[in-house]
Amino acid sequence: MISNQILQNTIDGINAISRAELCVTDTDGKVVVATYAEARDFSAAVREFVKSPADGQEMQGCHFFKISDEQQLEYILIVGGNSENAYLVGKMAAFQLKGLLVAYKERFDKDNFIKNLLLDNLLLVDVYSRAKKLHLQINLKRVVLIAETGSNRDANAVELVKDCLGLTGSKKIVTAVDENNVIIVIELPDDQAQILAEVEKTSALIIEHLEKSGIEDVRIACGTVVEEIKDVSRSYKEAKVALDVGKIFLDGKKIVYYEELGIGRLIYQLPMPLCQMFIEEIFGDKNPEDFDMETITTINKFFENSLNVSETSRQLFIHRNTLVYRLDKLQKSTNLDLRVFEDAITFKIALMVVKYMKYMESKEF
């Protein structure tokens, strides 16, 4: 159905041009929108007109027109006056409203198609046939972005994203399949060099616009570029993974790309029992989260400086021997010497696995 605001704007425009008074009712005669200054009761006349086989009729000094969509009666248009000019205005207004019905139906169908495409609810043959019917190109580069706006996001977040992308060049479809995220499917240029620039520009625009609108902590996740419409769901799934992995391992990063997740993407796909077994193998009955703040700070800084003892001690403002003492103490409790490359890798991965397990446990509650 067409929104009441669009209907009102349409008949107001026709009224401004023709000076004819117009009214749109539902099939029961209830007024939906009108240009009349005072409300008028057309309910009885509308119900009588609905029963008649005529598409147009003159009644009560007005012209009545039926507005249908594929044989389904949606609205009754009433134009004040019984003159030839009023009839002509009515015919033109009826034509305009029918065009709006078709456009809105196609828009609804396209949104419904994209949602089912993202969720893998369509057979392959249906993907191609419906895409063709909706005038969507089959072979075209596309990528899916997910804008996370939080569980308490503004109900108008989808419309806000549509508004901020309305002036950009490439075609974008904006929709949502849950209450936390807005999904953007972008049609990309063929020029490989322009693809990253287009994605970055779109992501930055969305973040800026939503945050200006009062939606805080917006994050964008991006899947990989696909070249056929049937693969859009894959890009969506990748963007979902990127969103989660970004929360676990890339805290503070506003835009996360699936292709840049590194080892975090591998850890994210590990089953929880295997992770638990690995942590017990490395730490025994100890919990890495029980390390004191001094130890955690030392470990993080040591990794940041590529296992360089001198540089780490300088940045921590401690003596080199103090750092060596801390590393020796950690080695005794974990049997891992972070000065040895293989042990450092094992320890680093173990810490990432612990973060992953903690995140997955929090999602269950």
C-alpha positions as CSV (number, residue, x, y, z in Angstrom):
1,M,0.0,0.0,0.0
2,I,1.1,3.6,-0.7
3,S,1.9,5.6,2.5
4,N,-0.6,8.2,3.4
5,Q,2.0,10.9,3.2
6,I,2.7,10.1,-0.5
7,L,-1.0,10.0,-1.2
8,Q,-1.5,13.4,0.5
9,N,1.4,15.0,-1.4
10,T,0.1,13.6,-4.7
11,I,-3.4,15.0,-4.4
12,D,-2.1,18.3,-2.9
13,G,0.0,18.7,-6.0
14,I,-2.9,17.9,-8.3
15,N,-5.1,20.3,-6.4
16,A,-2.5,23.1,-6.6
17,I,-2.4,22.7,-10.4
18,S,-6.1,22.1,-11.2
19,R,-7.8,23.8,-8.3
20,A,-10.0,20.7,-8.1
21,E,-10.9,19.2,-4.7
22,L,-9.9,15.6,-4.3
23,C,-10.4,12.8,-1.8
24,V,-9.1,9.3,-1.5
25,T,-11.0,6.7,0.5
26,D,-10.7,3.0,1.2
27,T,-13.3,0.5,-0.2
28,D,-15.5,1.1,2.9
29,G,-15.7,4.8,2.3
30,K,-13.3,5.8,5.1
31,V,-11.4,8.9,4.1
32,V,-7.6,8.2,3.7
33,V,-6.5,11.6,2.5
34,A,-8.3,14.7,1.2
35,T,-7.8,18.3,0.1
36,Y,-11.2,19.3,1.4
37,A,-11.1,21.9,4.2
38,E,-14.0,20.2,5.9
39,A,-14.6,16.4,6.2
40,R,-17.3,15.0,4.1
41,D,-19.1,11.7,4.5
42,F,-18.9,9.6,1.2
43,S,-19.2,6.2,2.9
44,A,-22.7,5.3,1.6
45,A,-21.9,6.5,-2.0
46,V,-18.5,4.7,-2.0
47,R,-20.1,1.4,-0.9
48,E,-22.7,1.7,-3.6
49,F,-20.0,2.5,-6.2
50,V,-17.8,-0.4,-5.1
51,K,-20.7,-2.8,-5.9
52,S,-21.2,-1.4,-9.4
53,P,-19.2,-2.8,-12.4
54,A,-18.2,0.7,-13.6
55,D,-14.7,2.0,-13.2
56,G,-16.0,5.6,-13.0
57,Q,-19.3,7.2,-12.1
58,E,-20.8,10.6,-11.3
59,M,-22.6,10.7,-7.9
60,Q,-23.6,13.4,-5.4
61,G,-22.1,16.1,-7.7
62,C,-18.7,14.4,-7.8
63,H,-16.8,12.0,-10.0
64,F,-15.9,8.7,-8.5
65,F,-13.0,6.5,-9.8
66,K,-11.8,3.1,-8.9
67,I,-8.0,2.6,-8.2
68,S,-7.1,-1.1,-8.7
69,D,-3.9,-3.1,-8.7
70,E,-4.1,-6.2,-10.8
71,Q,-7.9,-6.5,-10.4
72,Q,-7.7,-5.9,-6.7
73,L,-9.6,-2.7,-5.7
74,E,-7.4,-0.6,-3.4
75,Y,-8.9,3.0,-3.3
76,I,-11.7,5.1,-4.4
77,L,-10.8,8.6,-5.8
78,I,-13.4,11.3,-5.6
79,V,-13.1,14.6,-7.5
80,G,-15.4,17.4,-6.6
81,G,-17.6,18.9,-9.3
82,N,-19.5,17.4,-12.2
83,S,-17.9,19.4,-15.0
84,E,-15.9,18.0,-17.9
85,N,-12.8,19.5,-16.4
86,A,-13.4,17.7,-13.1
87,Y,-13.8,14.4,-15.0
88,L,-10.5,15.0,-16.9
89,V,-8.6,15.9,-13.7
90,G,-10.1,12.7,-12.1
91,K,-8.9,10.5,-15.0
92,M,-5.4,12.0,-14.8
93,A,-5.3,11.7,-11.0
94,A,-6.5,8.0,-11.2
95,F,-3.8,7.2,-13.7
96,Q,-1.2,8.8,-11.4
97,L,-2.4,6.8,-8.4
98,K,-2.4,3.5,-10.3
99,G,1.2,4.3,-11.4
100,L,2.2,4.8,-7.7
101,L,0.6,1.5,-6.8
102,V,2.6,-0.3,-9.3
103,A,5.8,1.4,-8.3
104,Y,5.2,0.7,-4.6
105,K,4.4,-2.9,-5.3
106,E,7.6,-3.3,-7.2
107,R,9.5,-1.7,-4.4
108,F,7.9,-4.0,-1.9
109,D,8.5,-7.0,-4.0
110,K,12.2,-6.0,-4.5
111,D,12.7,-5.6,-0.8
112,N,11.0,-9.0,-0.1
113,F,13.2,-10.6,-2.8
114,I,16.4,-9.2,-1.4
115,K,15.5,-10.4,2.1
116,N,14.8,-13.9,1.0
117,L,17.9,-13.9,-1.2
118,L,20.1,-12.9,1.8
119,L,18.5,-15.6,4.0
120,D,18.9,-18.3,1.3
121,N,15.1,-18.8,1.2
122,L,15.0,-19.1,-2.6
123,L,15.6,-21.9,-5.1
124,L,18.2,-21.0,-7.7
125,V,15.7,-21.0,-10.5
126,D,13.5,-18.6,-8.5
127,V,16.5,-16.3,-7.9
128,Y,17.0,-15.8,-11.7
129,S,13.4,-15.6,-12.6
130,R,12.4,-13.1,-9.9
131,A,15.5,-11.0,-10.5
132,K,14.6,-10.7,-14.2
133,K,11.1,-9.8,-13.3
134,L,12.3,-7.0,-10.9
135,H,14.8,-5.7,-13.5
136,L,17.8,-6.7,-11.4
137,Q,20.9,-7.6,-13.4
138,I,22.1,-11.1,-12.9
139,N,25.8,-10.7,-13.7
140,L,26.9,-7.6,-11.8
141,K,29.5,-7.0,-9.1
142,R,27.8,-6.5,-5.7
143,V,28.9,-6.4,-2.0
144,V,26.9,-6.6,1.2
145,L,27.5,-4.2,4.1
146,I,25.9,-4.6,7.5
147,A,25.5,-1.5,9.7
148,E,25.1,-2.5,13.3
149,T,23.0,0.1,15.1
150,G,22.4,-1.8,18.4
151,S,19.5,-3.6,19.9
152,N,17.8,-0.3,20.9
153,R,18.3,1.3,17.5
154,D,16.1,4.0,16.1
155,A,13.1,2.4,14.4
156,N,13.8,4.8,11.4
157,A,17.4,3.5,11.0
158,V,16.6,1.9,7.7
159,E,15.0,5.1,6.4
160,L,18.0,7.2,7.7
161,V,20.4,5.0,5.7
162,K,18.2,5.3,2.6
163,D,18.2,9.1,3.0
164,C,22.0,9.4,3.4
165,L,22.6,7.1,0.4
166,G,20.0,8.7,-1.8
167,L,22.4,11.2,-3.4
168,T,25.3,8.8,-4.1
169,G,26.0,7.5,-7.6
170,S,25.9,3.7,-7.6
171,K,22.7,1.8,-6.9
172,K,22.1,0.5,-3.4
173,I,19.3,-1.5,-1.8
174,V,18.7,-0.9,1.9
175,T,16.8,-3.4,4.0
176,A,16.8,-5.2,7.3
177,V,16.2,-8.8,8.5
178,D,16.4,-8.2,12.2
179,E,16.1,-5.4,14.8
180,N,19.8,-4.8,15.3
181,N,21.3,-4.3,11.8
182,V,20.7,-2.4,8.6
183,I,21.8,-4.3,5.4
184,I,23.0,-2.5,2.3
185,V,23.5,-4.3,-1.0
186,I,25.7,-2.2,-3.3
187,E,26.0,-2.5,-7.0
188,L,29.7,-1.8,-7.8
189,P,31.6,-0.4,-10.8
190,D,33.6,-2.8,-13.0
191,D,36.8,-0.8,-12.3
192,Q,38.6,-2.8,-9.6
193,A,40.4,0.3,-8.4
194,Q,37.1,2.1,-7.7
195,I,35.5,-0.7,-5.7
196,L,37.3,-0.2,-2.4
197,A,36.9,3.6,-2.7
198,E,33.1,3.1,-3.2
199,V,32.8,0.8,-0.2
200,E,34.8,3.1,2.0
201,K,32.9,6.2,1.0
202,T,29.6,4.5,1.6
203,S,30.6,3.1,5.0
204,A,31.9,6.4,6.2
205,L,28.8,8.2,4.9
206,I,26.5,5.8,6.8
207,I,28.5,6.0,10.1
208,E,28.6,9.8,9.9
209,H,24.9,10.2,9.1
210,L,23.6,7.7,11.8
211,E,25.8,9.2,14.5
212,K,24.6,12.7,13.6
213,S,21.1,11.3,14.0
214,G,21.8,10.2,17.5
215,I,22.6,6.5,16.9
216,E,25.9,5.8,18.7
217,D,28.6,3.1,18.3
218,V,27.7,2.3,14.7
219,R,29.9,-0.4,13.2
220,I,30.1,-1.5,9.5
221,A,31.0,-5.0,8.4
222,C,31.7,-5.8,4.7
223,G,31.6,-9.1,2.9
224,T,33.6,-10.0,-0.2
225,V,32.6,-8.8,-3.7
226,V,30.5,-11.3,-5.7
227,E,29.8,-11.2,-9.4
228,E,26.4,-13.0,-9.6
229,I,23.2,-12.2,-7.8
230,K,22.9,-15.7,-6.5
231,D,26.1,-15.2,-4.5
232,V,24.8,-12.1,-2.6
233,S,23.8,-14.4,0.3
234,R,27.4,-15.5,0.6
235,S,28.6,-11.9,0.9
236,Y,26.0,-11.3,3.6
237,K,27.1,-14.3,5.6
238,E,30.7,-13.1,5.3
239,A,29.7,-9.7,6.6
240,K,28.0,-11.3,9.6
241,V,31.2,-13.2,10.4
242,A,33.2,-9.9,10.0
243,L,30.8,-8.2,12.4
244,D,31.3,-10.8,15.1
245,V,35.0,-11.3,14.6
246,G,35.5,-7.5,14.7
247,K,33.8,-7.3,18.1
248,I,36.0,-10.0,19.5
249,F,39.4,-9.2,18.1
250,L,39.2,-5.7,16.5
251,D,37.5,-3.7,19.3
252,G,37.3,0.0,18.4
253,K,37.5,-0.5,14.7
254,K,34.5,1.1,13.0
255,I,34.8,-0.6,9.6
256,V,35.7,-4.3,9.3
257,Y,36.4,-6.2,6.1
258,Y,35.9,-10.0,5.9
259,E,39.1,-10.3,3.8
260,E,41.2,-8.6,6.5
261,L,40.2,-10.8,9.5
262,G,43.3,-12.9,9.5
263,I,43.7,-15.6,12.1
264,G,40.6,-14.3,13.9
265,R,38.4,-15.7,11.1
266,L,40.0,-19.2,11.6
267,I,39.4,-19.1,15.4
268,Y,35.8,-18.0,14.9
269,Q,35.1,-21.2,13.1
270,L,36.4,-23.5,15.8
271,P,33.9,-25.6,17.8
272,M,33.8,-24.7,21.5
273,P,34.8,-28.2,22.8
274,L,38.0,-28.1,20.7
275,C,38.7,-24.6,22.0
276,Q,38.2,-25.8,25.6
277,M,40.5,-28.7,25.0
278,F,43.2,-26.5,23.6
279,I,43.0,-24.0,26.5
280,E,43.2,-26.8,29.1
281,E,46.2,-28.2,27.2
282,I,48.0,-24.9,27.3
283,F,47.0,-23.5,30.7
284,G,45.9,-26.6,32.6
285,D,43.6,-25.6,35.4
286,K,44.7,-22.0,35.2
287,N,42.5,-19.3,33.7
288,P,44.4,-16.7,31.6
289,E,41.8,-14.1,32.7
290,D,43.1,-14.4,36.2
291,F,46.4,-12.9,35.3
292,D,47.0,-9.7,37.2
293,M,46.9,-6.3,35.3
294,E,50.7,-6.0,35.5
295,T,51.2,-9.4,33.7
296,I,48.6,-8.6,31.1
297,T,50.1,-5.2,30.4
298,T,53.6,-6.8,30.1
299,I,52.3,-9.5,27.7
300,N,50.5,-7.1,25.4
301,K,53.4,-4.7,25.2
302,F,55.8,-7.5,24.6
303,F,53.7,-8.7,21.6
304,E,53.3,-5.1,20.4
305,N,57.1,-4.7,20.2
306,S,57.6,-8.0,18.3
307,L,59.2,-9.8,21.3
308,N,61.8,-7.1,21.7
309,V,62.9,-7.1,25.4
310,S,64.8,-3.8,25.3
311,E,62.1,-1.8,23.6
312,T,59.3,-3.3,25.8
313,S,61.2,-2.5,29.0
314,R,61.8,1.1,27.7
315,Q,58.1,1.6,26.9
316,L,57.0,0.1,30.3
317,F,59.5,2.3,32.1
318,I,61.1,-0.7,33.9
319,H,64.6,-2.2,34.0
320,R,65.4,-4.9,31.5
321,N,66.0,-7.3,34.3
322,T,62.5,-6.6,35.8
323,L,61.0,-7.5,32.4
324,V,63.1,-10.7,32.2
325,Y,61.9,-11.6,35.8
326,R,58.3,-11.2,34.8
327,L,58.7,-13.3,31.7
328,D,60.5,-16.0,33.7
329,K,57.6,-16.0,36.2
330,L,55.1,-16.4,33.4
331,Q,57.1,-19.3,32.0
332,K,57.0,-21.1,35.3
333,S,53.3,-20.8,35.5
334,T,52.5,-21.7,31.9
335,N,55.5,-23.6,30.6
336,L,55.7,-21.1,27.8
337,D,58.6,-18.8,27.2
338,L,57.4,-15.7,25.3
339,R,61.0,-15.0,24.2
340,V,60.8,-18.2,22.1
341,F,58.9,-17.5,18.8
342,E,57.0,-20.8,18.8
343,D,55.8,-20.4,22.4
344,A,54.9,-16.8,21.7
345,I,52.7,-17.8,18.8
346,T,51.0,-20.5,21.0
347,F,50.4,-18.0,23.8
348,K,49.0,-15.4,21.4
349,I,46.6,-17.8,19.8
350,A,45.5,-19.1,23.2
351,L,44.6,-15.6,24.4
352,M,42.6,-15.1,21.2
353,V,40.8,-18.4,21.7
354,V,39.9,-17.3,25.3
355,K,38.4,-14.0,24.0
356,Y,36.4,-16.0,21.4
357,M,35.1,-18.4,24.0
358,K,34.1,-15.6,26.3
359,Y,32.3,-13.8,23.5
360,M,30.4,-17.0,22.5
361,E,29.4,-17.6,26.1
362,S,28.0,-14.1,26.4
363,K,25.9,-14.6,23.2
364,E,24.1,-17.6,24.8
365,F,22.7,-15.4,27.5
